[in-house]
Amino acid sequence: MEKIVQFLESKGIRPTAMRLMTYKRLAELNVAISLGDLEKDFKVSERSTLFRTMKAFEEKGIVHQIEDGTGVIKYALCEENCECEVGNDLHLHFHCNNCNETVCLTEHKIPHINLPDGYITEDINLVVKGICEKCSGNLD
């Protein structure tokens, strides 16, 4: 836990109990998670506190949002030295149509996209949908 405390403090986040539990849970997952699913992981949590925690994490570059086409925003931890901004460190996401999990494919970067004059990029989100490696082995 001490490493998590130090990490949050280095990002300018006060390490409250909810923030520590939230970060620990996100670090345990290898998939993106919705606020609702994260809330289910904690016996005692207020949705508003969890929402504020995720917003603080997002503002400080600890997590990033993923819109995977399911209509529910999901969150995933950023990699070390990540700058999840348009033009910086954007990567591919994969949503499995079988198990409904969404994962970051951080080694697969989204190339810079040149838009015509007058267009301003505010967000880039590239999601590939299909069957993940776990489920593709189960489809025999």
N, C-alpha and C positions, 0 to 999 in steps of 0.2 A: 504493500500500500504506500510505503514511503516514496517509491519511485513515481507513483501516480500523483502524489501530493506535490513532489518537486516539479513534475512535468506541468501540471495545471498552474502552479505558481509561476513557472517560467513563461507561460502564455498569458499571464495577467488574470487568471481565474482563481477566485478564492475557493479552496477545496472543502466545500460543505459535504456532509454525509451523502446527500442525494447526488451531487456531482461525482463523488468518488465511486459510488455504486454504479452510476450510469456509465462512467468511463470504463470501469472494470468489466461491466457486461458487454459493452461494445467491443472491447478488446478480445473478449472470449469468442465472439462471433466471427465467422468468416464471410458473413453475408450482410447485406443491408437490412435494416429493420424499420418498421413503421413506429410511430409514436405509440399507437394503440398496442402493438405487440410488445414494445418495450415496457409499457405500463403494466402489462400482465405478468412480466417477470418479477415485479416487486409487489410484495404483499401489502405494503403501506406506501402509497405515493399519491400525491395530488397531481392531477393532469396538468394543472397550470404551472406547478413547480417543475415538472418534467419538461414541459414545453419551453419554459424560460431557460432551463438548463441546456436544452438542445440549441436554442437560439444563441445563447452565450457561446457554446462550443462552436457553432457555425461562424459567428462573428470573429472568433479568435483563430479560425483555421484548424480546428480540431476535428470537425466533421464536415461533410458536404451532403447536400440533398441530392436525391436521385428521383426523377420522375420516370418511372419505368412503364408507363402506359396502363397501370392497373387502377389509376385514379386515386392512389394513396401515395403520399410523399414518404420516401424511405431515407434513412440516414446511414452513413458508413463513416468509419474513422478515416481520416486523411493519413497518407503516408508521411513519414518524417520529411521535413523540408518541402512539403506540398504547398502550392499556391493555387488553390482552386478558384481561379479567376479566368475570365475569358482571355485567351491568348497564353495562359500559363498552365502547364501541367494538366491539361484536360485528357481524360482517358475514357476508354470504352466501358460500357456496362453491359451485362448479359442477364436477361430475365428468362428463367426456365418456365416454359408453358406447362411442364409436368408437375414439378414440386413447388412452383410459384416463388422460388427464391431469386433474389437479384444479387449479383456479385460485381465487384469492381475488377476490371481487367486492366490493372494499372500499367502493365508492361506494353499495352496496346494503346498508343497515344492517338488522339484525334489531331489530324493535320490542321494547320492554319487555313482558314477559309477566307478568301478574298471576296467581299461583297461589293456590289456596284456602288458608285458614289451616291451619297444620300442615305444609305442604309447604315444603321448603327446596331452592332451586335450587343445584346444585353445578357444572353445566356446561350450556352451550347450544351446539348444533352444528347448523346448518341447511345441508343439502347438497341442491342441485337436481341431478338427473341428466337427461342428454339428450345432444344433439349440440352441440359447441362451434362457434364461428364459423369456425374453420379447417376443420373437417370438414364443416360444412353446405354449404360451397361445393364440396366434392368429391363430393357425393352426387347429382350430376346423372344 
